[in-house]
Amino acid sequence: MKLRLILRSVLFGIPVGITLFDSVGYVARVEGISMQPSLNPNCDEVDYVFLNRWAVRTYNIGRGEIISLISPKDPDQKIIKRVVGIEGDVIKTLGYKKPYVTIPEGHCWVEGDHTGHSLDSNSFGPISVGLVTAKASHIVWPPHRWQNLKHDIPEGRKPLGLK
């Protein structure tokens, strides 16, 4: 009887858990220096962030938000970057094949906060919002770093015409 109850709980709990992770969100480890100083400011420890999948279900992505996306260079890899420009914005690039890019419909421009140490839109161009998997909303670990993530675009990286 006890085994039947445990088995029933597991068979019910696994699909519910998968559904929550798949549609609501999950905690992920952020590795690397590309988002310093916002994430992983100290190379001795890594940040864990809450990735909100529910927030991107309508593909409503705003400037300054930190997002998780499927890498356009390697579909098996997820990367985390800041949205610098959205469709219609004109971006002054940093080493991209064109000095200025107008972001096409259904795309955005993403960059790491650690300029020059990031594989981002300056390498692969505007990314389709369909590659976005979640928005990073909070640092949840380590405890001394608990905080909401700010939606600020680094100085000098705002789209042309925005103050």
Contact map, one row per residue, 1 for C-alpha under 8 A:
1111100000000000000000000000000000000000000000000000000000000000000000000000000000000000000000000000000000000000000000000000000000000000000000000000000000000000000
1111110000000000000000000000000000000000000000000000000000000000000000000000000000000000000000000000000000000000000000000000000000000000000000000000000000000000000
1111111000000000000000000000000000000000000000000000000000000000000000000000000000000000000000000000000000000000000000000000000000000000000000000000000000000000000
1111111100000000000000000000000000000000000000000000000000000000000000000000000000000000000000000000000000000000000000000000000000000000000000000000000000000000000
1111111110000000000000000000000000000000000000000000000000000000000000000000000000000000000000000000000000000000000000000000000000000000000000000000000000000000000
0111111111000000000000000000000000000000000000000000000000000000000000000000000000000000000000000000000000000000000000000000000000000000000000000000000000000000000
0011111111100000000000000000000000000000000000000000000000000000000000000000000000000000000000000000000000000000000000000000000000000000000000000000000000000000000
0001111111110000000000000000000000000000000000000000000000000000000000000000000000000000000000000000000000000000000000000000000000000000000000000000000000000000000
0000111111111000000000000000000000000000000000000000000000000000000000000000000000000000000000000000000000000000000000000000000000000000000000000000000000000000000
0000011111111100000000000000000000000000000000000000000000000000000000000000000000000000000000000000000000000000000000000000000000000000000000000000000000000000000
0000001111111110000000000000000000000000000000000000000000000000000000000000000000000000000000000000000000000000000000000000000000000000000000000000000000000000000
0000000111111111000000000000000000000000000000000000000000000000000000000000000000000000000000000000000000000000000000000000000000000000000000000000000000000000000
0000000011111111100000000000000000000000000000000000000000000000000000000000000000000000000000000000000000000000000000000000000000000000000000000000000000000000000
0000000001111111110000000000000000000000000000000000000000000000000000000000000000000000000000000000000000000000000000000000000000000000000000000000000000000000000
0000000000111111111000000000000000000000000000000000000000000000000000000000000000000000000000000000000000000000000000000000000000000000000000000000000000000000000
0000000000011111111100000000000000000000000000000000000000000000000000000000000000000000000000000000000000000000000000000000000000000000000000000000000000000000000
0000000000001111111110000000000000000000000000000000000000000000000000000000000000000000000000000000000000000000000000000000000000000000000000000000000000000000000
0000000000000111111111000000000000000000000000000000000000000000000000000000000000000000000000000000000000000000000000000000000000000000000000000000000000000000000
0000000000000011111111110000000000000000000000000000000000000000000000000000000000000000000000000000000000000000000000000000000000000000000000000000000000000000000
0000000000000001111111111000000000000000000000000000000000000000000000000000000000000000000000000000000000000000000000000000000000000000000000000000000000000000000
0000000000000000111111111100000000000000000000000000000000000000000000000000000000000000000000000000000000000000000000000000000000000000000000000000000000000000000
0000000000000000011111111000000000000000000000000000100000000000000000000000000000000000000000000000000000000000000000000000000000000000000000000000000000000000000
0000000000000000001111111000000000000000000000000000110000000000000000000000000000000000000000000000000000000000000000000000000000000000000000000000000000000000000
0000000000000000001111111100000000000000000000000001110000000000000000000000000000000000000000000000000000000000000000000000000000000000000000000000000000000000000
0000000000000000000111111110000000000000000000000111110000000000000000000000000000000000000000000000000000000000000000000000000000000100000000000000000000000000000
0000000000000000000010011111000000000000000000000111100000000000000000000000000000000000000000000000000000000000000000000000000000000000000000000000000000000000000
0000000000000000000000001111100000000000000000011110000000000000000000000000000000000000000000000000000000000000000000000000000000000000000100000000000000000000000
0000000000000000000000000111110000000000000000011110000000000000000000000000000000000000000000000000000000000000000000000000000000000000000000000000000000000000000
0000000000000000000000000011111000000000000001111000000000000000000000000000000000000000000000000000000000000000000000000000000000000000000000000000000000000000000
0000000000000000000000000001111100000011000001111000000000000000000000000000000100000000000000000000000000000000000000000000000000000000000000000000000000000000000
0000000000000000000000000000111110000001000001100000000000000000000000000000000000000000000000000000000000000000000000000000000000000000000000000000000000000000000
0000000000000000000000000000011111100001000000000000000000000000000000000000000000000000000000000000000000000000000000000000000000000000000000000000000000000000000
0000000000000000000000000000001111110011101000000000000000000000000000000000000000000000000000000000000000000000010011000000000000000000000000000000000000000000000
0000000000000000000000000000000111110000000000000000000000000000000000000000000000000000000000000000000000000001111011100000000000000000000000000000000000000000000
0000000000000000000000000000000111111111000000000000000000000000000000000000000110000000000000000000000000000001110001000000000000000000000000000000000000000000000
0000000000000000000000000000000011111111100000000000000000000000000000000000000000000000000000000000000000000001110000000000000000000000000000000000000000000000000
0000000000000000000000000000000000111111100000000000000000000000000000000000000000000000000000000000000000000000110000000000000000000000000000000000000000000000000
0000000000000000000000000000000000111111100000000000000000000000000000000000000000000000000000000000000000000000100000000000000000000000000000000000100000000000000
0000000000000000000000000000010010111111100001100000000000000000000000000000000000000000000000000000000000000000000000000000000000000000000000000000000000000000000
0000000000000000000000000000011110111111111011100000000000000000000000000000000000000000000000000000000000000000000000000000000000000000000000000000000000000000000
0000000000000000000000000000000010011111111000000000000000000000000000000000000000000000000000000000000000000000000000000000000000000000000000000000000000000000000
0000000000000000000000000000000000000001111111000000000000000000000000000000000000000000000000000000000000000000000000000000000000000000000000000000000000000000000
0000000000000000000000000000000010000001111111000000000000000000000000000000000000000000000000000000000000000000000000000000000000000000000000000000000000000000000
0000000000000000000000000000000000000000011111000000000000000000000000000000000000000000000000000000000000000000000000000000000000000000000000000000000000000000000
0000000000000000000000000000000000000001011111100000000000000000000000000000000000000000000000000000000000000000000000000000000000000000000000000000000000000000000
0000000000000000000000000000111000000011011111110000000000000000000000000000000000000000000000000000000000000000000000000000000000000000000001000000000000000000000
0000000000000000000000000000111000000011000011111000000000000000000000000000000000000000000000000000000000000000000000000000000000000000001111001000000000000000000
0000000000000000000000000011110000000000000001111100000000000000000000000000000000000000000000000000000000000000000000000000000000000000001111000000000000000000000
0000000000000000000000000011110000000000000000111110000000000000000000000000000000000000000000000000000000000000000000000000000000000001111110000000000000000000000
0000000000000000000000001111000000000000000000011111000000000000000000000000000000000000000000000000000000000000000000000000000000000001111100000000000000000000000
0000000000000000000000001111000000000000000000001111100000000000000100000000000000000000000000000000000000000000000000000000000000000111110000000000000000000000000
0000000000000000000000011100000000000000000000000111111100000000000000000000000000000000000000000000000000000000000000000000000000000111100000000000000000000000000
0000000000000000000001111100000000000000000000000011111110000000000000000000000000000000000000000000000000000000000000000000000000001110000000000000000000000000000
0000000000000000000000111000000000000000000000000001111110000000000000000000000000000000000000000000000000000000000000000000000000000100000000000000000000000000000
0000000000000000000000000000000000000000000000000001111111010000000000000000000000000000000000000000000000000000000000000000000000000110000000000000000000000000000
0000000000000000000000000000000000000000000000000001111111111000000000000000000000000000000000000000000000000000000000000000000000011110000000000000000000000000000
0000000000000000000000000000000000000000000000000000111111110000000000000000000000000000000000000000000000000000000000000000000000000000000000000000000000000000000
0000000000000000000000000000000000000000000000000000001111110000000000000000000000000000000000000000000000000000000000000000000000000000000000000000000000000000000
0000000000000000000000000000000000000000000000000000000111111000000000000000000000000000000000000000000000000000000000000000000011010000000000000000000000000000000
0000000000000000000000000000000000000000000000000000001111111100000000000000000000000000000000000000000000000000000000000000000000000000000000000000000000000000000
0000000000000000000000000000000000000000000000000000000100111110100000000000000000100100000000000000000000000000000000000000000010000000000000000000000000000000000
0000000000000000000000000000000000000000000000000000000000011111100000000000000000100100000000000000000000000000000000000000000000000000000000000000000000000000000
0000000000000000000000000000000000000000000000000000000000001111100000000000000001111100000000000000000000000000000000000000000000000000000000000000001110000000000
0000000000000000000000000000000000000000000000000000000000000111110000000000000001110000000000000000000000000000000000000000000000000000000000000000011110000000000
0000000000000000000000000000000000000000000000000000000000001111111000000000000001100000000000000000000000000000000000000000000000000011000000000000011100000000000
0000000000000000000000000000000000000000000000000000000000000001111100000000000111100000000000000000000000000000000000000000000000000011100000000000101000000000000
0000000000000000000000000000000000000000000000000000000000000000111110000000000111100000000000000000000000000000000000000000000000011111000000000000000000000000000
0000000000000000000000000000000000000000000000000010000000000000011111000000011110000000000000000000000000000000000000000000000000011111000000000000000000000000000
0000000000000000000000000000000000000000000000000000000000000000001111100000011110000000000000000000000000000000000000000000000000111100000000000000000000000000000
0000000000000000000000000000000000000000000000000000000000000000000111110111111000000000000000000000000000000000000000000000000000111000000000000000000000000000000
0000000000000000000000000000000000000000000000000000000000000000000011111111111000000000000000000000000000000000000000000000000000100000000000000000000000000000000
0000000000000000000000000000000000000000000000000000000000000000000001111110000000000000000000000000000000000000000000000001001000100000000000000000000000000000000
0000000000000000000000000000000000000000000000000000000000000000000000111110000000000000000000000000000000000000000000000001000000000000000000000000000000000000000
0000000000000000000000000000000000000000000000000000000000000000000001111111100000000000000000000000000000000000000000000000000000000000000000000000000000000000000
0000000000000000000000000000000000000000000000000000000000000000000001111111110000000000000000000000000000000000000000000000000000000000000000000000000000000000000
0000000000000000000000000000000000000000000000000000000000000000000001100111110000000000000000000000000000000000000000000000000000000000000000000000000000000000000
0000000000000000000000000000000000000000000000000000000000000000000001100111111000000000000000000000000000000000000000000000000000000000000000000000000000000000000
0000000000000000000000000000000000000000000000000000000000000000000111100011111100000000000000000000000000000000000000000000000000000000000000000000000000000000000
0000000000000000000000000000000000000000000000000000000000000000000111100000111110000000000000000000000000000000000000000000000000000000000000000000000000000000000
0000000000000000000000000000010000100000000000000000000000000000011110000000011111000000000000000000000000000001000000000000000000000000000000000000000000000000000
0000000000000000000000000000000000100000000000000000000000000000011110000000001111100000000000000000000000000111100000010000000000000000000000000000000000000000000
0000000000000000000000000000000000000000000000000000000000000011111000000000000111110000000000000000000000000111100000000000000000000000000000000000000010000000000
0000000000000000000000000000000000000000000000000000000000001111111000000000000011111100000000000000000000011110000000000000000000000000000000000000000010000000000
0000000000000000000000000000000000000000000000000000000000000011000000000000000001111100000000000000000000011110000000000000000000000000000000000000000010001110000
0000000000000000000000000000000000000000000000000000000000000010000000000000000000111110111000000000001000011100000000000000000000000000000000000000000000000110000
0000000000000000000000000000000000000000000000000000000000001110000000000000000000111111100000000000001000111000000000000000000000000000000000000000000000000000000
0000000000000000000000000000000000000000000000000000000000000000000000000000000000001111100000000000011111110000000000000000000000000000000000000000000000000000000
0000000000000000000000000000000000000000000000000000000000000000000000000000000000000111110000000000011110000000000000000000000000000000000000000000000000000000000
0000000000000000000000000000000000000000000000000000000000000000000000000000000000001111111000000000011000000000000000000000000000000000000000000000000000000011000
0000000000000000000000000000000000000000000000000000000000000000000000000000000000001001111100000001111000000000000000000000000000000000000000000000000000000011000
0000000000000000000000000000000000000000000000000000000000000000000000000000000000001000111110000001111000001000000000000000000000000000000000000000000000001111000
0000000000000000000000000000000000000000000000000000000000000000000000000000000000000000011111000011100000000000000000000000000000000000000000000000000000001011000
0000000000000000000000000000000000000000000000000000000000000000000000000000000000000000001111110111100000000000000000000100000000000000000000000000000000000000000
0000000000000000000000000000000000000000000000000000000000000000000000000000000000000000000111110010000000000000000000000100000000000000000000000000000000000000000
0000000000000000000000000000000000000000000000000000000000000000000000000000000000000000000011111110000000000000000000000110000000000000000000000000000000000000000
0000000000000000000000000000000000000000000000000000000000000000000000000000000000000000000011111110000000000000000000001111100000000000000000000000000000000000000
0000000000000000000000000000000000000000000000000000000000000000000000000000000000000000000000111110000000000000000000000000000000000000000000000000000000000000000
0000000000000000000000000000000000000000000000000000000000000000000000000000000000000000000010111111100000000000000000000000000000000000000000000000000000000000000
0000000000000000000000000000000000000000000000000000000000000000000000000000000000000000000111111111100000000000000000000000000000000000000000000000000000000000000
0000000000000000000000000000000000000000000000000000000000000000000000000000000000000000011110000111110000000000000000000000000000000000000000000000000000000000000
0000000000000000000000000000000000000000000000000000000000000000000000000000000000000000011110000111111000000000000000000000000000000000000000000000000000000000000
0000000000000000000000000000000000000000000000000000000000000000000000000000000000000011111000000001111100000000000000000000000000000000000000000000000000000000000
0000000000000000000000000000000000000000000000000000000000000000000000000000000000001111111000000000111110111000000000000000010000000000000000000000000000000000000
0000000000000000000000000000000000000000000000000000000000000000000000000000000000000011000000000000011111110000000000000000010000000000000000000000000000000000000
0000000000000000000000000000000000000000000000000000000000000000000000000000000000000011000000000000001111100000000000000000000000000000000000000000000000000000000
0000000000000000000000000000000000000000000000000000000000000000000000000000000000000010000000000000000111110000000000000000000111000000000000000000000000000000000
0000000000000000000000000000000000000000000000000000000000000000000000000000000000000110000000000000001111111000000000000000011110000000000000000000000000000000000
0000000000000000000000000000000000000000000000000000000000000000000000000000000000111110000000000000001101111100000000000000011110000000000000000000000000000000000
0000000000000000000000000000000000000000000000000000000000000000000000000000000000111100001000000000001000111110000000001000111000000000000000000000000000000000000
0000000000000000000000000000000000000000000000000000000000000000000000000000000011111000000000000000000000011111000000011000011000000000000000000000000000000000000
0000000000000000000000000000000000000000000000000000000000000000000000000000000011110000000000000000000000001111101001111100000000000000000000000000000000000000000
0000000000000000000000000000000001110000000000000000000000000000000000000000000111000000000000000000000000000111111011110000000000000000000000000000000000000000000
0000000000000000000000000000000001111100000000000000000000000000000000000000000011000000000000000000000000000011111000000000000000000000000000000000000001000000000
0000000000000000000000000000000011111000000000000000000000000000000000000000000000000000000000000000000000000001111111000000000000000000000000000000000000000000000
0000000000000000000000000000000001000000000000000000000000000000000000000000000000000000000000000000000000000011111111000000000000000000000000000000000000000000000
0000000000000000000000000000000000000000000000000000000000000000000000000000000000000000000000000000000000000000011111000000000000000000000000000000000000000000000
0000000000000000000000000000000011000000000000000000000000000000000000000000000000000000000000000000000000000001011111100000000000000000000000000000000000000000000
0000000000000000000000000000000011100000000000000000000000000000000000000000000000000000000000000000000000000011011111110000000000000000000000000000000000000000000
0000000000000000000000000000000001000000000000000000000000000000000000000000000000000000000000000000000000000011000011111110000000000000000000000000000000000000000
0000000000000000000000000000000000000000000000000000000000000000000000000000000010000000000000000000000000000111000001111111100000000000000000000000000000000000000
0000000000000000000000000000000000000000000000000000000000000000000000000000000000000000000000010000000000001110000000111111111000000000000000000000000000000000000
0000000000000000000000000000000000000000000000000000000000000000000000000000000000000000000011110000000000000010000000111111100000000000000000000000000000000000000
0000000000000000000000000000000000000000000000000000000000000000000000000000000000000000000000110000000000000000000000111111100000000000000000000000000000000000000
0000000000000000000000000000000000000000000000000000000000000000000000011000000000000000000000010000000000000000000000011111111000000000000000000000000000000000000
0000000000000000000000000000000000000000000000000000000000000000000000000000000000000000000000010000000000001000000000011111111000000000000000000000000000000000000
0000000000000000000000000000000000000000000000000000000000000000000000000000000000000000000000000000001100111100000000001001111100000000000000000000000000000000000
0000000000000000000000000000000000000000000000000000000000000000000000010000000000000000000000000000000000111100000000001001111110100000000000000000000000000000000
0000000000000000000000000000000000000000000000000000000000000000000000000000000000000000000000000000000001110000000000000000011111110000000000000000000000000000000
0000000000000000000000000000000000000000000000000000000000101000000000000000000000000000000000000000000001110000000000000000001111110000000000000000000000000000000
0000000000000000000000000000000000000000000000000000000000100000000000000000000000000000000000000000000001000000000000000000000111111000000000000000000000000000000
0000000000000000000000000000000000000000000000000000000000000000000011110000000000000000000000000000000000000000000000000000001111111000000000000000000000000000000
0000000000000000000000000000000000000000000000000000000100100000001111000000000000000000000000000000000000000000000000000000000111111100000000000000000000000000000
0000000000000000000000000000000000000000000000000000100100000000001111000000000000000000000000000000000000000000000000000000000001111110000000000000000000000000000
0000000000000000000000001000000000000000000000000011111100000000001110000000000000000000000000000000000000000000000000000000000000011111000000000000000000000000000
0000000000000000000000000000000000000000000000000011101100000000111100000000000000000000000000000000000000000000000000000000000000001111100000000000000000000000000
0000000000000000000000000000000000000000000000001111000000000000111100000000000000000000000000000000000000000000000000000000000000000111110000000000100000000000000
0000000000000000000000000000000000000000000000001111000000000000010000000000000000000000000000000000000000000000000000000000000000000011111000000001100000000000000
0000000000000000000000000000000000000000000000001110000000000000000000000000000000000000000000000000000000000000000000000000000000000001111100000111100000000000000
0000000000000000000000000000000000000000000000111100000000000000000000000000000000000000000000000000000000000000000000000000000000000000111111001111100000000000000
0000000000000000000000000010000000000000000000111100000000000000000000000000000000000000000000000000000000000000000000000000000000000000011111101110000000000000000
0000000000000000000000000000000000000000000000111000000000000000000000000000000000000000000000000000000000000000000000000000000000000000001111111100000000000000000
0000000000000000000000000000000000000000000001110000000000000000000000000000000000000000000000000000000000000000000000000000000000000000001111111100000000000000000
0000000000000000000000000000000000000000000000000000000000000000000000000000000000000000000000000000000000000000000000000000000000000000000111111100000000000000000
0000000000000000000000000000000000000000000000000000000000000000000000000000000000000000000000000000000000000000000000000000000000000000000011111100000000000000000
0000000000000000000000000000000000000000000000100000000000000000000000000000000000000000000000000000000000000000000000000000000000000000001111111110000000000000000
0000000000000000000000000000000000000000000000000000000000000000000000000000000000000000000000000000000000000000000000000000000000000000011111111111000000000000000
0000000000000000000000000000000000000000000000000000000000000000000000000000000000000000000000000000000000000000000000000000000000000000011100001111100000000000000
0000000000000000000000000000000000000000000000000000000000000000000000000000000000000000000000000000000000000000000000000000000000000000111000000111110000000000000
0000000000000000000000000000000000000100000000000000000000000000010000000000000000000000000000000000000000000000000000000000000000000001111000000011111000000000000
0000000000000000000000000000000000000000000000000000000000000001100000000000000000000000000000000000000000000000000000000000000000000000000000000001111100000000000
0000000000000000000000000000000000000000000000000000000000000011110000000000000000000000000000000000000000000000000000000000000000000000000000000000111110000000000
0000000000000000000000000000000000000000000000000000000000000011100000000000000000000000000000000000000000000000000000000000000000000000000000000000011111000000000
0000000000000000000000000000000000000000000000000000000000000011000000000000000001110000000000000000000000000000000000000000000000000000000000000000001111101100000
0000000000000000000000000000000000000000000000000000000000000000000000000000000000000000000000000000000000000000100000000000000000000000000000000000000111111100000
0000000000000000000000000000000000000000000000000000000000000000000000000000000000000000000000000000000000000000000000000000000000000000000000000000000011111100000
0000000000000000000000000000000000000000000000000000000000000000000000000000000000000000000000000000000000000000000000000000000000000000000000000000000001111100000
0000000000000000000000000000000000000000000000000000000000000000000000000000000000010000001100000000000000000000000000000000000000000000000000000000000011111110000
0000000000000000000000000000000000000000000000000000000000000000000000000000000000011000001000000000000000000000000000000000000000000000000000000000000011111111011
0000000000000000000000000000000000000000000000000000000000000000000000000000000000011000111100000000000000000000000000000000000000000000000000000000000000001111110
0000000000000000000000000000000000000000000000000000000000000000000000000000000000000000111100000000000000000000000000000000000000000000000000000000000000000111110
0000000000000000000000000000000000000000000000000000000000000000000000000000000000000000000000000000000000000000000000000000000000000000000000000000000000000011111
0000000000000000000000000000000000000000000000000000000000000000000000000000000000000000000000000000000000000000000000000000000000000000000000000000000000000111111
0000000000000000000000000000000000000000000000000000000000000000000000000000000000000000000000000000000000000000000000000000000000000000000000000000000000000100111
